[in-house]
Each structure stands twice: as structure tokens, then as C-alpha cells.
Amino acid sequence: MNKSFLIVALLVWTCNSAQNSSSVISSNTELGLPYAATITADDLKEHLYIYASDDFEGRETGAPGQKKAADYLRTFYKSQNISEAPGTADYFQNVPLELTRIPEGNISINGNMLNNGQDFLSFKAATGSVTSLFYVGYGIDSETYSDYENLDVAGKWLIMKAGEPKLANGNYMISGTAEPSAWSNQSEAIGKRTAVAKSKGALGIFLVDDQNFTRYTRYFNYMKQNAGGQMGLKSNDPEPNMILLSGTACDQLFPNLVNSDESREINANINLGLTSTDEFLNSENVVAYIQGSTWPDEYVIVSSHLDHIGITADGEINNGADDDGSGTVGLLEIAQAFKQAAAEGNAPKRSVVFLHVTGEEKGLLGSNYYTDIQPLFPLSETVANLNIDMIGRSDPKRNGGPDYIYLIGSDKLSTELHEISEAINEKYSNLELDYTYNDENDPNRFYYRSDHYNFAKNNIPIIFYFNGTHEDYHRPGDTPDKIEYDLLEKRTRLVFLT
């Protein structure tokens, strides 16, 4: 399916994709209005006071409270007679995880001892001796530029720098314009370089990237202070070890190295002495769906994350009522509304998938598993993802009226999706759609920080619904009594009608 040209890609009640989009929105959405009315503040509140209660212990990924949360969702779908997704085990899609503790030890390079957390950052073990490094410039391999040309790095360790090359006129070589490519994107650059190095058979990487070094230092210190570790998807095909090397350390060890773009082998005597203990655990996505009546093999996925950050070191529970209890209970109400519509002969034309993902707080792990490892429905036939993450409160930093919602990403991959979203809201919801965080230069980088991103990177149009952060974000104060339930009702109805 060519998603870019489907005028009605998201309208699950669409009868004829050749119809004028405004008439389709009018006729088909009005069909859904009685069911939107079943989404109420009282029902949302009843769910959330249970889901974000102390009994669920903050829903830490893989912990008993998160298991209890998954059971709550499964029980709801069973009670509504909404089908489990094919490929699940009684609504559960198992997501195998690995918890790696901050490694102990050091690295020695040419007799210089380097300290983890100061000179470099490593989040997993690395042991053994290395006698040479391959400097691969920016570590880029693309259609228009490659640092790996005529270079065999299989079984080797690499060292590379951040950024990307420029032309003599100052434009970026890869894009051909003044705009950098994804290779310079702080949120994507590490993953892209790691994927290329893996495809070349490299064992490990030293990346000189001061911007990400500063960013990840805060994360490293947090985990070290809390005796935590980095959670990731368990894999039988491990990624190359990525070690962030500070620019200062690199200059001392390899003077002027990063001033060159020329790939070459470097003699080096490296002793890797980083050890850690790994812990394996399982979590689960919860997935239900309602089959479409006309195009059952085309899918609209509505998602939220079921986990939160658990209990603090001093025993306080992070209830996560807004993050993302609000999105979770909104998704339950949306599913119930669709089910009632189907029972009354108004089933959606396309199949609607209700996806509750785990491990969002640990790095979008559940959605990553769904999109990149085990999609339960073909991504090629998934026409859109509507992701709901924090829609129950207001942003105290925002200037404007109270009836608003931040939308992120609606116009990134599909102008039609954006236009439909705007038209639905204007006609039926009348919320202020705030695109502040949709800006490419948004320093918060929210586009990359919730589960929609794993769909977007697979070229699936998305909308991320978000109320912004507040003083209780990721704190024990994020409790159900602070949710604005009338506003939660309006926002949830908007997602349903879209």
C-alpha cells in the first residue's frame, strides 16, 4: 500500500477512498459520534484509580506490579469480548529483556588508564586485548558517501567521530543542502552507526561524540547512584559494544585524529577490563484487536505504554497516573467504543489494533520488539499509528487556553493524516492543537521519545498525543487525583473520532 497518497488512510469507517475527504469525514465520523459519547470522565477515572494505585507498585518493567497491570488489561479485553491479537498467548506478546549493570573496571589504551564515567562511558561489559583500531572517519555508509570503502573491519574494533562531511560550499555532502541528515541527529546517530558497524562485522566501537557524551553522562550517573542498569531487548545476535569516548581523552590518546576524514588502521595497545552481571527477565505487550469489515488486512494501531518507573530508592511509589496511565485507560475506552459500534453493525472497515507496550520507560523496548522483531500484523499493511502518552494533565509552562493537546509528527510522513486530524478536531472536538513540540529543532526531542517513533522509522504515518510535562513528571506526585478527567475525556474522544 502506498501510504502517502491515501486520502483517507486513517478513517476506519471509510467506504470509498475516492470520495471527497471532507464528505468522508462528515458522514463517517458522524456515524461514530454516539460511540464517542460512551467515553466518559467517570469511566476513565474509575479505571485510572485502579491502574495507578499503589497496588500496582509503579508498574516497573518486568516487576510484579507491571505484571499485575498487564493482567488488568487482559481481564478488561476479555470482559468486553474483544479478540486477542493472532500470535499472542492469551493477549500477551512475550518481550524477552536483558538488564546489564553498570560495568566495573577500566580501560587501558597505550598505557593510559581511562575511567568509566569520566573519560569514557560504557554500559556493558567489554574484556580482552585489542592491538589495533580502525579509524573510520564519521562511521557513515550511505549511497552517496561511505567511510568503509575498500575496508574490511570484520572482527575489529573501530573508532569514529560524530557529525557528517560537508562540501566545499558548506552544504552537507549527504543531503546536498544546508540541512544535516539523520547521521547528525543526536537521537538517531548512535543507532545508525552501530547498525552499519554490525553489518560490517565489527566487534566494538569507540565513538567520539561530546554532545551525546554529555547527554549520557547524566543517565550513567543516575544508574550508578541507584545501582541500576541498562535494560534492552535480549538478542542472540548482539550489537557491537558502543563506548562513548570523550573528546578530551581522544585528543590525548590520538592527537588530531578526528581532524581527518581518512579511514585507516591505527596501532594501539588496548586492554578492556569491564565486567558486569547480566539479568534476564520477561515482560509482555498486551495486544487486542477488532477485525475490519471491508479491509480486514489493513490495520490502524492505537498504542500506549503500560509500564512506568516503579518505586524510588527510599520506597515511594511512582504511580504514573499521567505517564502513561492516562493513555492506557484512554485506550481501553477507545476499544470499548469500537466494540459497541461493531456489535451494533458499525464495525470499522479496517482492523483496529489496541497495542499496550512494555518497556517504554527503558528505551521504547516493547514497541521496538513489535516493529523490528515480531510484528503481529504486517507493517506493510499498517496504515497509521496513533500513540497516546500523557493526556491527563496540563503543561504549566504553556501559554494558552486549557482545552488543548500537543500533536507531534502528524505531518512528518503523511500530509493527508495531518489534514484529517485537523478537520476532525475542527468539526467535532474543538481542542487547540498545539504543534510547539513538532518543531524539528525542539530541544526536548519528544518525536524520538515515545513509542510512535518505532512506527515512524518504519515509514508508518503517526500522531503522538501529549499534554507536555509538569512538576510531577517521573515523580511520586503523578497520582490519579491530579488528573483533569473532563480534559482527558475530550482528548480521548478526539483520538477515537480520528
C-alpha positions in Angstrom: 0.0 0.0 0.0 1.3 3.5 -0.8 0.5 5.3 2.4 1.5 8.8 1.0 -1.4 9.0 -1.3 -4.3 7.5 0.7 -6.5 10.5 1.3 -8.4 8.5 3.9 -5.6 6.4 5.3 -6.8 6.7 8.8 -10.6 6.7 8.5 -11.5 3.3 9.6 -15.1 3.7 8.6 -14.3 4.8 5.0 -16.5 3.3 2.4 -14.9 4.7 -0.8 -11.3 6.0 -0.8 -12.2 8.1 -3.9 -14.7 10.1 -2.0 -14.0 13.8 -1.2 -12.2 13.8 2.1 -14.4 16.4 3.7 -17.6 14.4 2.9 -16.0 11.2 4.2 -15.0 12.9 7.4 -18.5 14.3 7.8 -20.5 11.1 7.1 -18.3 8.5 8.6 -17.3 10.4 11.7 -20.9 11.3 12.5 -21.6 7.6 12.4 -19.1 7.3 15.3 -20.4 10.2 17.4 -22.8 8.1 19.6 -19.9 5.7 20.4 -17.5 8.6 21.2 -20.1 9.7 23.8 -19.6 6.4 25.6 -16.1 7.6 26.5 -16.7 9.4 29.8 -14.7 11.1 32.5 -16.3 8.8 35.1 -15.3 5.6 33.3 -11.7 6.9 32.8 -11.5 7.9 36.4 -12.7 4.5 37.6 -10.1 2.7 35.6 -7.3 5.1 36.5 -7.8 5.0 40.2 -7.2 1.2 40.0 -4.5 1.2 37.3 -2.4 4.0 39.0 -3.0 2.8 42.6 -0.3 1.7 45.0 -1.3 -1.9 44.4 0.5 -1.7 41.0 3.8 -0.6 42.6 4.6 1.9 39.9 4.5 -0.7 37.1 8.3 -1.1 36.8 9.1 -3.0 33.6 9.3 -6.8 34.3 8.4 -6.3 38.0 5.3 -7.8 39.8 3.4 -4.5 39.6 3.8 -4.4 35.8 2.6 -8.0 35.6 -0.4 -7.0 37.6 -1.0 -4.1 35.2 -0.8 -6.5 32.2 -3.3 -8.8 33.8 -5.7 -5.9 34.4 -5.6 -5.0 30.7 -6.1 -8.6 29.6 -9.1 -9.0 32.0 -10.7 -5.9 30.6 -10.4 -7.1 27.0 -11.8 -10.5 27.9 -14.7 -8.8 29.7 -15.6 -6.9 26.6 -15.2 -9.9 24.3 -12.6 -8.1 22.3 -10.3 -10.6 20.5 -6.7 -11.3 21.3 -4.3 -10.5 18.5 -3.2 -13.5 16.5 0.3 -14.6 17.6 -0.2 -13.7 21.2 -0.6 -16.1 24.1 -3.9 -15.0 25.7 -3.4 -11.4 24.7 0.3 -11.4 25.8 3.2 -10.9 23.4 6.3 -12.0 25.3 9.1 -9.5 25.2 12.4 -11.0 26.4 14.7 -8.5 28.1 18.2 -8.2 29.4 19.3 -6.0 32.3 23.0 -5.1 32.2 24.5 -3.5 35.2 27.0 -0.6 35.0 30.3 -2.4 34.5 33.1 -2.3 36.9 36.7 -1.8 35.9 38.7 0.3 33.5 40.2 0.5 30.0 43.9 1.0 29.3 45.0 2.5 25.9 48.7 2.7 25.2 49.4 2.6 28.9 46.9 5.3 29.8 44.3 4.3 32.3 40.8 5.6 31.5 37.9 5.7 34.0 34.3 4.8 33.2 32.0 7.8 33.7 34.9 10.3 33.3 37.0 9.5 30.2 34.5 7.2 28.6 31.0 5.8 29.0 30.3 2.1 28.7 27.0 0.5 29.7 28.0 -3.1 29.3 31.0 -5.5 29.7 34.0 -5.5 27.4 37.0 -7.7 28.1 40.1 -8.7 26.3 43.0 -7.2 24.4 43.0 -5.1 21.2 46.2 -4.5 19.2 44.8 -2.2 16.5 41.9 0.1 15.8 40.4 1.0 12.5 39.6 4.7 12.3 36.5 5.1 10.0 36.0 8.8 10.0 32.4 9.5 10.6 31.4 5.8 10.5 28.9 6.5 7.8 27.9 4.1 5.0 25.3 5.6 2.6 24.5 5.6 -1.1 26.3 8.9 -1.6 29.2 8.6 0.9 31.0 5.8 2.7 33.8 5.7 5.2 34.1 1.9 4.8 35.0 1.8 1.1 37.6 -0.9 0.5 37.9 -1.5 4.2 37.5 -4.9 5.9 36.7 -4.4 9.6 35.2 -7.8 10.4 36.3 -8.9 13.9 37.9 -5.5 14.6 37.3 -2.5 16.9 36.6 0.8 15.3 37.0 4.4 16.3 34.9 7.2 14.7 33.7 10.7 15.2 30.3 12.4 15.3 28.8 14.5 12.6 29.0 14.2 8.8 31.1 15.6 5.9 30.5 18.9 4.1 31.0 20.1 0.6 33.3 23.0 -0.2 30.3 25.3 -0.4 29.3 24.4 3.2 26.4 22.2 2.4 26.2 18.7 3.8 27.5 16.1 1.4 24.8 13.5 2.1 21.8 15.8 1.9 23.3 18.2 -0.7 21.8 21.1 1.3 22.4 23.2 4.3 20.3 20.8 6.3 22.2 17.9 8.0 21.0 14.3 7.6 20.0 11.8 10.2 23.6 10.9 10.7 23.9 14.2 12.6 20.7 13.6 14.6 21.5 13.3 18.3 18.8 10.7 18.8 19.5 8.6 15.7 23.2 8.9 15.1 24.4 6.2 17.5 21.9 3.6 16.3 22.7 4.2 12.7 26.5 3.9 13.2 26.0 0.8 15.4 23.8 -0.8 12.7 26.4 -0.2 10.0 29.3 -1.4 12.1 27.3 -4.6 12.9 26.6 -5.2 9.2 30.4 -4.9 8.6 31.2 -7.5 11.4 32.9 -5.1 13.8 33.3 -6.2 17.4 33.1 -2.8 19.1 33.1 1.0 18.6 34.8 4.0 20.3 32.6 7.0 19.3 33.9 10.5 19.9 30.7 12.4 20.4 30.8 15.1 23.0 27.2 16.1 22.6 26.0 12.5 23.4 28.7 12.1 25.9 27.3 14.9 28.0 23.7 13.6 27.4 24.5 10.1 28.5 26.7 11.1 31.4 23.6 12.1 33.3 22.0 8.7 32.6 25.2 6.9 33.6 25.4 8.7 36.9 21.7 8.1 37.6 22.1 4.4 37.1 25.3 4.2 39.1 23.8 6.0 42.1 20.7 3.8 42.0 22.6 0.5 41.5 20.6 0.1 38.3 21.5 -1.0 34.8 20.6 -0.6 31.2 17.6 -2.7 30.0 17.5 -3.8 26.5 15.9 -6.5 24.3 17.6 -9.9 24.7 19.2 -10.9 21.5 21.0 -13.9 20.1 22.7 -11.5 17.7 24.3 -8.9 19.9 25.2 -5.4 18.8 28.8 -4.3 18.7 29.9 -2.8 22.0 29.4 1.0 21.8 31.8 3.0 24.0 31.5 6.8 24.1 34.9 8.4 24.3 35.3 12.0 25.5 36.8 14.4 23.0 39.5 15.3 25.6 40.5 11.7 26.1 40.6 11.1 22.3 42.9 14.2 21.8 45.3 13.0 24.5 45.4 9.5 23.1 45.3 10.2 19.4 46.2 13.8 18.7 44.5 15.4 15.7 42.8 12.1 14.8 39.3 13.5 14.4 40.6 16.3 12.2 41.0 13.8 9.4 38.3 12.1 7.4 40.7 9.5 6.0 39.9 5.9 7.1 42.9 3.9 8.2 44.3 1.4 10.7 45.9 2.7 13.9 48.3 0.8 16.0 47.1 0.7 19.6 47.6 -1.4 22.7 44.2 -1.7 24.4 43.2 -3.7 27.4 39.5 -3.9 28.1 38.7 -4.7 31.7 35.0 -4.0 32.1 32.9 -6.7 33.7 29.2 -6.8 34.8 26.5 -9.1 35.8 23.6 -9.6 33.4 20.0 -10.4 34.4 17.4 -11.9 32.1 13.7 -11.2 32.5 10.5 -11.3 30.5 7.8 -8.7 30.1 4.9 -8.5 27.7 3.0 -6.3 25.3 -0.8 -6.7 25.6 -2.5 -6.7 22.2 -6.2 -6.9 21.3 -7.9 -6.1 18.0 -11.3 -5.7 16.3 -11.3 -7.1 12.7 -12.3 -4.7 9.9 -15.4 -5.5 7.9 -14.2 -4.4 4.4 -10.4 -4.3 4.5 -9.6 -6.7 7.4 -6.0 -7.0 6.3 -5.3 -3.3 6.7 -4.5 -2.0 10.2 -4.7 1.1 12.3 -2.7 0.7 15.5 -3.6 2.8 18.6 -0.9 2.5 21.2 0.0 3.5 24.8 2.7 2.2 27.2 1.6 0.1 30.2 4.8 0.5 32.3 6.2 3.2 34.5 9.3 3.7 36.7 8.4 1.7 39.8 9.5 2.5 43.4 12.1 5.1 44.4 15.2 4.1 46.4 13.5 5.4 49.6 10.3 3.4 49.0 8.0 6.0 47.4 5.7 4.7 44.6 5.8 6.4 41.3 2.1 5.8 40.3 2.4 7.1 36.8 -1.2 8.3 36.6 -0.5 10.7 33.7 2.6 8.8 32.4 1.1 6.7 31.0 -1.9 5.6 33.0 -3.9 8.3 31.2 -3.1 6.9 27.7 -3.7 3.4 28.9 -7.2 4.0 30.2 -8.0 6.1 27.2 -7.0 3.2 25.0 -9.4 0.9 27.0 -12.3 3.3 26.5 -11.5 3.7 22.8 -11.5 -0.1 22.4 -14.8 -0.4 24.3 -16.4 2.3 22.0 -15.3 0.4 18.8 -16.6 -2.8 20.2 -20.0 -1.3 20.9 -20.0 0.1 17.3 -19.2 -3.3 15.9 -21.9 -5.0 18.0 -24.4 -2.6 16.5 -23.4 -3.3 12.9 -21.0 -0.4 12.6 -17.7 -2.3 12.6 -14.7 -0.4 11.4 -13.8 -1.0 7.7 -10.2 -1.5 8.6 -8.9 -3.6 11.5 -8.1 -1.6 14.6 -5.3 -2.9 16.9 -5.1 -1.9 20.6 -1.4 -2.1 21.5 -0.2 -1.7 25.1 3.6 -1.8 25.0 6.0 -2.5 27.8 9.5 -1.1 28.4 8.8 2.4 27.0 10.5 3.9 30.1 13.5 1.7 29.4 14.0 2.8 25.8 10.9 2.1 23.8 11.6 -1.6 24.1 8.1 -3.1 23.7 7.3 -1.1 20.6 10.8 -1.8 19.2 10.2 -5.5 19.7 6.8 -5.2 17.9 8.0 -3.3 14.9 11.5 -4.7 14.4 11.4 -8.2 15.7 7.9 -9.7 15.8 5.1 -7.6 14.2 1.8 -9.3 14.8 0.3 -7.6 11.8 2.3 -6.8 8.7 3.9 -3.3 8.8 3.4 -3.0 5.1 -0.4 -3.1 5.7 -0.3 -0.9 8.8 -1.7 2.5 7.6 -1.1 4.5 10.7 -0.2 4.6 14.4 -2.0 6.9 16.9 0.2 6.9 20.1 -1.2 8.2 23.4 1.4 9.1 26.0 0.3 11.5 28.8 -3.0 13.2 28.0 -4.4 13.7 31.5 -2.9 16.9 32.8 -1.9 20.4 31.6 1.6 21.9 30.9 2.1 24.7 33.4 4.7 26.3 31.1 2.2 26.6 28.2 0.6 29.9 27.3 -3.0 29.4 26.0 -6.4 28.1 26.9 -6.9 24.9 29.0 -8.6 22.9 26.2 -5.5 21.9 24.2 -3.4 18.9 23.1 0.1 18.8 21.8 0.3 16.9 18.5 3.7 15.6 17.3 4.6 14.0 14.0 1.2 14.3 12.3 2.6 15.9 9.2 6.0 14.2 9.1 5.1 11.2 6.8 1.6 12.0 5.6 0.0 15.4 4.9 -3.3 13.6 4.5 -3.2 12.3 8.0 -2.5 15.8 9.3 -5.4 17.2 7.3 -7.8 14.6 8.6 -6.6 15.2 12.1 -7.2 18.9 11.8 -10.6 18.5 10.1 -11.9 16.1 12.7 -10.8 18.3 15.6 -12.3 21.5 14.0 -15.7 19.8 13.3 -16.2 17.7 16.5 -13.6 18.3 19.2 -12.6 22.0 19.1 -9.4 21.5 21.1 -6.5 23.7 20.4 -4.0 21.6 18.5 -0.6 22.9 19.7 2.4 22.0 17.5 5.1 23.5 19.7 6.9 20.2 20.1 6.5 19.3 16.4 9.3 21.7 15.6 12.4 19.9 14.0 14.6 22.0 16.4 12.7 21.2 19.6 15.4 20.7 22.1 13.2 18.2 24.1 13.2 15.8 21.0 9.8 14.4 22.0 9.4 13.0 18.5 12.0 10.4 19.4 10.9 9.7 22.9 7.7 7.7 22.8 6.5 4.5 21.1 5.2 6.1 17.9 8.9 6.6 16.8 9.4 2.9 16.2 6.5 3.0 13.7 7.6 6.3 12.1 11.1 4.9 11.5 9.4 2.1 9.5 7.6 4.8 7.4 4.2 4.4 9.0 2.4 7.7 9.5 1.9 8.6 13.1 0.3 11.1 15.5 1.7 11.4 19.0 -0.9 12.9 21.5 0.8 14.5 24.5 -0.1 17.1 27.2 3.5 18.1 28.0 5.5 17.6 31.2 4.7 19.0 34.6 6.2 19.1 38.1 5.2 15.5 38.8 6.7 14.0 35.7 8.6 10.9 36.8 7.9 11.7 40.4 5.8 10.1 43.1 3.3 13.0 42.8 2.0 11.7 39.5 -1.2 10.4 41.1 -4.8 9.9 39.8 -6.3 12.7 42.0 -4.4 15.3 39.9 -5.8 14.2 36.5 -8.2 16.6 34.8 -10.8 14.0 33.8 -13.0 16.2 31.7 -10.0 17.1 29.6 -8.9 13.5 29.5 -12.4 12.7 28.2 -12.2 15.3 25.4 -8.7 14.2 24.3 -9.6 10.5 24.3 -12.7 11.2 22.2 -10.6 13.1 19.7 -8.3 10.1 19.2 -11.3 7.8 18.8 -13.0 10.1 16.2 -9.7 10.5 14.3 
